[in-house]
Amino acid sequence: MTHPLRPMNLGEILDRTFKIYRSRFLVFAVVAAIHVVAIELIHAGDFYWLHLSSLVHPPRQPGIFLWRFIVGLAFYHLSSLVGLTLEPALIKLASASILGDRCSITDSLRLVANRWRGYLGVASAKLLVQLVAPEVLATSLAIVELLIADFTGHWGGDARWEGYVAVATWLAVGIGLFLWVGACTSLTVPASALETLRAFPSLRRSWTLTKGTRARICLTWLAVYVSLWILTYGLEFLLGQTMYFAGQTLHIAATMRSLYNPAVFLLSTAIYAILGPIYPIAVTLFYYDQRIRLEGYDIERMMAAAGLNPTAPPAPGAPVSDAQIAPPGTPEAQA
């Protein structure tokens, strides 16, 4: 499906996102499932063999919570790294649908396979800028806050309030920076996939293209992922209640407990595979929308289709012909 390239508001971008997704639903879902299955298998390996959450045994409940939070954060980083490395396949499919080109599952995956080192570098750079840097800054501020409280004598025997304030600071600064930097770097992967740019040129390109649209991108990201989170945990809760009720009614509670984790694995895989392509499609539309607004990409495409592109400038040092420098209408220019 193709539409004329033109600037769009947020509602039009979301509408076209779902139209593009519906037009090639199975193709997008199959590609997205590769990332989801890989991450779910890693989670399954941890659940059945590694048990990272139980690897450390802090003496108190806050320490247990902190360790589990660190493990969860590490899994989120790993999932983000794998997802960003594979995202160019979805970007390529979305771009083909927007521009009316042909692109199959094989073509999109071949793109990632041929440039996986470059895309891994792009993913690592984006992860470093968007996740690690805000986390380090937020953690540093929280530690400084605790040190100041200790130095001024406010860190007494009952340090719960100081701890709560430090955690609140960490969350506020970390999440705020994550959202803002995420919006600034949101077009990094499309720039890399569609313009064949390396890691830091892609980041600079995203910084330039996102000017004036970062709030729209941030709202879109929040809408997609909050909806995904609510749907996932809501369905997991319903699944758990249904299996519990069935186990109690049919007197097979032990069987239901053993089947619960595989059932959650299949449910999570299905949900993320189905809904995962929505944001990559939307961010590809944002990429073209900003190129149209800032660079006149729609006019460039129309000129290319009509064969009206200007003659490419000569290479530095190359001789220039009279036809290239003569004014239009002169015999030299018509030669």
Contacts in CASP RR format, 6 or more apart in sequence:
PFRMAT RR
TARGET T0000
AUTHOR 0000-0000-0000
METHOD contacts of the structure
MODEL  1
MTHPLRPMNLGEILDRTFKIYRSRFLVFAVVAAIHVVAIELIHAGDFYWL
HLSSLVHPPRQPGIFLWRFIVGLAFYHLSSLVGLTLEPALIKLASASILG
DRCSITDSLRLVANRWRGYLGVASAKLLVQLVAPEVLATSLAIVELLIAD
FTGHWGGDARWEGYVAVATWLAVGIGLFLWVGACTSLTVPASALETLRAF
PSLRRSWTLTKGTRARICLTWLAVYVSLWILTYGLEFLLGQTMYFAGQTL
HIAATMRSLYNPAVFLLSTAIYAILGPIYPIAVTLFYYDQRIRLEGYDIE
RMMAAAGLNPTAPPAPGAPVSDAQIAPPGTPEAQA
1 19 0 8 1.000
1 20 0 8 1.000
1 23 0 8 1.000
1 97 0 8 1.000
1 100 0 8 1.000
2 97 0 8 1.000
2 98 0 8 1.000
2 99 0 8 1.000
2 100 0 8 1.000
3 16 0 8 1.000
3 98 0 8 1.000
4 298 0 8 1.000
5 98 0 8 1.000
5 288 0 8 1.000
5 292 0 8 1.000
5 297 0 8 1.000
5 298 0 8 1.000
5 301 0 8 1.000
6 292 0 8 1.000
6 298 0 8 1.000
7 289 0 8 1.000
7 292 0 8 1.000
7 293 0 8 1.000
8 16 0 8 1.000
8 285 0 8 1.000
8 289 0 8 1.000
10 216 0 8 1.000
10 219 0 8 1.000
10 220 0 8 1.000
13 216 0 8 1.000
13 220 0 8 1.000
13 282 0 8 1.000
13 285 0 8 1.000
13 286 0 8 1.000
13 289 0 8 1.000
14 220 0 8 1.000
14 282 0 8 1.000
16 285 0 8 1.000
17 278 0 8 1.000
17 281 0 8 1.000
17 282 0 8 1.000
17 285 0 8 1.000
18 278 0 8 1.000
20 94 0 8 1.000
20 97 0 8 1.000
20 98 0 8 1.000
20 281 0 8 1.000
20 285 0 8 1.000
21 28 0 8 1.000
21 277 0 8 1.000
21 278 0 8 1.000
21 281 0 8 1.000
23 97 0 8 1.000
24 93 0 8 1.000
24 97 0 8 1.000
27 93 0 8 1.000
27 104 0 8 1.000
27 105 0 8 1.000
28 90 0 8 1.000
28 93 0 8 1.000
28 277 0 8 1.000
28 281 0 8 1.000
29 273 0 8 1.000
29 274 0 8 1.000
29 277 0 8 1.000
30 105 0 8 1.000
30 273 0 8 1.000
31 86 0 8 1.000
31 89 0 8 1.000
31 90 0 8 1.000
31 93 0 8 1.000
31 105 0 8 1.000
31 108 0 8 1.000
31 109 0 8 1.000
31 277 0 8 1.000
32 90 0 8 1.000
32 272 0 8 1.000
32 273 0 8 1.000
32 274 0 8 1.000
32 276 0 8 1.000
32 277 0 8 1.000
33 269 0 8 1.000
33 273 0 8 1.000
34 86 0 8 1.000
34 109 0 8 1.000
35 82 0 8 1.000
35 83 0 8 1.000
35 86 0 8 1.000
36 268 0 8 1.000
36 269 0 8 1.000
36 272 0 8 1.000
36 273 0 8 1.000
36 276 0 8 1.000
37 269 0 8 1.000
37 273 0 8 1.000
38 82 0 8 1.000
39 75 0 8 1.000
39 78 0 8 1.000
39 79 0 8 1.000
39 82 0 8 1.000
40 265 0 8 1.000
40 268 0 8 1.000
40 269 0 8 1.000
42 75 0 8 1.000
42 78 0 8 1.000
43 75 0 8 1.000
43 265 0 8 1.000
44 265 0 8 1.000
46 52 0 8 1.000
46 53 0 8 1.000
46 75 0 8 1.000
47 261 0 8 1.000
52 71 0 8 1.000
52 74 0 8 1.000
53 67 0 8 1.000
53 68 0 8 1.000
53 71 0 8 1.000
56 67 0 8 1.000
57 64 0 8 1.000
58 64 0 8 1.000
58 66 0 8 1.000
58 67 0 8 1.000
73 135 0 8 1.000
77 127 0 8 1.000
77 131 0 8 1.000
77 132 0 8 1.000
80 123 0 8 1.000
80 127 0 8 1.000
80 131 0 8 1.000
81 120 0 8 1.000
81 123 0 8 1.000
81 124 0 8 1.000
81 127 0 8 1.000
83 123 0 8 1.000
84 119 0 8 1.000
84 122 0 8 1.000
84 123 0 8 1.000
84 126 0 8 1.000
84 127 0 8 1.000
84 189 0 8 1.000
85 112 0 8 1.000
85 116 0 8 1.000
85 119 0 8 1.000
85 120 0 8 1.000
85 123 0 8 1.000
86 112 0 8 1.000
86 119 0 8 1.000
87 123 0 8 1.000
87 189 0 8 1.000
87 193 0 8 1.000
87 280 0 8 1.000
88 108 0 8 1.000
88 111 0 8 1.000
88 112 0 8 1.000
88 115 0 8 1.000
88 119 0 8 1.000
88 189 0 8 1.000
88 192 0 8 1.000
88 193 0 8 1.000
89 108 0 8 1.000
89 109 0 8 1.000
89 111 0 8 1.000
89 112 0 8 1.000
90 108 0 8 1.000
90 277 0 8 1.000
90 280 0 8 1.000
90 281 0 8 1.000
91 189 0 8 1.000
91 190 0 8 1.000
91 193 0 8 1.000
91 194 0 8 1.000
91 280 0 8 1.000
91 283 0 8 1.000
91 284 0 8 1.000
92 103 0 8 1.000
92 107 0 8 1.000
92 108 0 8 1.000
92 111 0 8 1.000
92 193 0 8 1.000
92 194 0 8 1.000
93 103 0 8 1.000
93 108 0 8 1.000
94 277 0 8 1.000
94 280 0 8 1.000
94 281 0 8 1.000
94 284 0 8 1.000
94 285 0 8 1.000
95 101 0 8 1.000
95 103 0 8 1.000
95 190 0 8 1.000
95 193 0 8 1.000
95 194 0 8 1.000
95 284 0 8 1.000
95 288 0 8 1.000
96 102 0 8 1.000
96 103 0 8 1.000
97 103 0 8 1.000
98 284 0 8 1.000
98 285 0 8 1.000
98 288 0 8 1.000
99 301 0 8 1.000
111 193 0 8 1.000
112 119 0 8 1.000
118 192 0 8 1.000
118 198 0 8 1.000
118 199 0 8 1.000
119 189 0 8 1.000
119 192 0 8 1.000
119 193 0 8 1.000
121 198 0 8 1.000
121 199 0 8 1.000
122 188 0 8 1.000
122 189 0 8 1.000
122 192 0 8 1.000
122 198 0 8 1.000
122 199 0 8 1.000
122 202 0 8 1.000
123 189 0 8 1.000
124 199 0 8 1.000
125 188 0 8 1.000
125 199 0 8 1.000
125 200 0 8 1.000
125 202 0 8 1.000
125 203 0 8 1.000
126 185 0 8 1.000
126 188 0 8 1.000
126 189 0 8 1.000
126 199 0 8 1.000
126 203 0 8 1.000
129 181 0 8 1.000
129 185 0 8 1.000
129 203 0 8 1.000
130 178 0 8 1.000
130 181 0 8 1.000
130 182 0 8 1.000
130 185 0 8 1.000
131 178 0 8 1.000
133 177 0 8 1.000
133 181 0 8 1.000
134 173 0 8 1.000
134 174 0 8 1.000
134 176 0 8 1.000
134 177 0 8 1.000
134 178 0 8 1.000
134 181 0 8 1.000
135 174 0 8 1.000
137 173 0 8 1.000
137 174 0 8 1.000
137 177 0 8 1.000
138 169 0 8 1.000
138 170 0 8 1.000
138 171 0 8 1.000
138 173 0 8 1.000
138 174 0 8 1.000
138 177 0 8 1.000
139 170 0 8 1.000
141 169 0 8 1.000
141 170 0 8 1.000
141 173 0 8 1.000
142 166 0 8 1.000
142 167 0 8 1.000
142 169 0 8 1.000
142 170 0 8 1.000
143 166 0 8 1.000
145 162 0 8 1.000
145 165 0 8 1.000
145 166 0 8 1.000
145 169 0 8 1.000
146 155 0 8 1.000
146 162 0 8 1.000
146 163 0 8 1.000
146 166 0 8 1.000
149 155 0 8 1.000
149 159 0 8 1.000
149 162 0 8 1.000
154 162 0 8 1.000
155 162 0 8 1.000
156 162 0 8 1.000
179 218 0 8 1.000
179 221 0 8 1.000
179 222 0 8 1.000
180 214 0 8 1.000
180 218 0 8 1.000
182 218 0 8 1.000
182 221 0 8 1.000
183 210 0 8 1.000
183 214 0 8 1.000
183 215 0 8 1.000
183 217 0 8 1.000
183 218 0 8 1.000
183 221 0 8 1.000
184 206 0 8 1.000
184 207 0 8 1.000
184 210 0 8 1.000
184 214 0 8 1.000
185 203 0 8 1.000
185 206 0 8 1.000
185 207 0 8 1.000
185 210 0 8 1.000
186 206 0 8 1.000
186 210 0 8 1.000
186 214 0 8 1.000
186 217 0 8 1.000
186 221 0 8 1.000
186 283 0 8 1.000
186 286 0 8 1.000
187 205 0 8 1.000
187 206 0 8 1.000
187 209 0 8 1.000
187 210 0 8 1.000
187 283 0 8 1.000
187 286 0 8 1.000
187 287 0 8 1.000
187 290 0 8 1.000
188 202 0 8 1.000
188 203 0 8 1.000
188 205 0 8 1.000
188 206 0 8 1.000
189 202 0 8 1.000
189 280 0 8 1.000
189 283 0 8 1.000
190 283 0 8 1.000
190 284 0 8 1.000
190 287 0 8 1.000
191 197 0 8 1.000
191 201 0 8 1.000
191 202 0 8 1.000
191 205 0 8 1.000
191 206 0 8 1.000
191 209 0 8 1.000
191 287 0 8 1.000
192 198 0 8 1.000
192 199 0 8 1.000
192 202 0 8 1.000
194 287 0 8 1.000
195 202 0 8 1.000
195 205 0 8 1.000
197 205 0 8 1.000
208 294 0 8 1.000
209 287 0 8 1.000
209 290 0 8 1.000
209 291 0 8 1.000
209 294 0 8 1.000
210 217 0 8 1.000
210 286 0 8 1.000
210 290 0 8 1.000
211 294 0 8 1.000
213 286 0 8 1.000
213 289 0 8 1.000
213 290 0 8 1.000
216 286 0 8 1.000
217 283 0 8 1.000
217 286 0 8 1.000
220 279 0 8 1.000
220 282 0 8 1.000
220 283 0 8 1.000
220 286 0 8 1.000
221 279 0 8 1.000
224 275 0 8 1.000
224 278 0 8 1.000
224 279 0 8 1.000
224 282 0 8 1.000
225 279 0 8 1.000
227 275 0 8 1.000
228 271 0 8 1.000
228 272 0 8 1.000
228 275 0 8 1.000
228 276 0 8 1.000
231 271 0 8 1.000
231 275 0 8 1.000
232 267 0 8 1.000
232 268 0 8 1.000
232 271 0 8 1.000
232 272 0 8 1.000
235 267 0 8 1.000
235 271 0 8 1.000
236 264 0 8 1.000
236 267 0 8 1.000
236 268 0 8 1.000
239 260 0 8 1.000
239 263 0 8 1.000
239 264 0 8 1.000
239 267 0 8 1.000
240 260 0 8 1.000
243 256 0 8 1.000
243 259 0 8 1.000
243 260 0 8 1.000
243 263 0 8 1.000
244 253 0 8 1.000
244 256 0 8 1.000
246 252 0 8 1.000
246 256 0 8 1.000
247 253 0 8 1.000
247 255 0 8 1.000
247 256 0 8 1.000
288 297 0 8 1.000
291 297 0 8 1.000
292 298 0 8 1.000
303 309 0 8 1.000
311 324 0 8 1.000
314 320 0 8 1.000
314 324 0 8 1.000
322 332 0 8 1.000
322 335 0 8 1.000
323 332 0 8 1.000
323 333 0 8 1.000
323 335 0 8 1.000
326 332 0 8 1.000
326 333 0 8 1.000
327 333 0 8 1.000
END
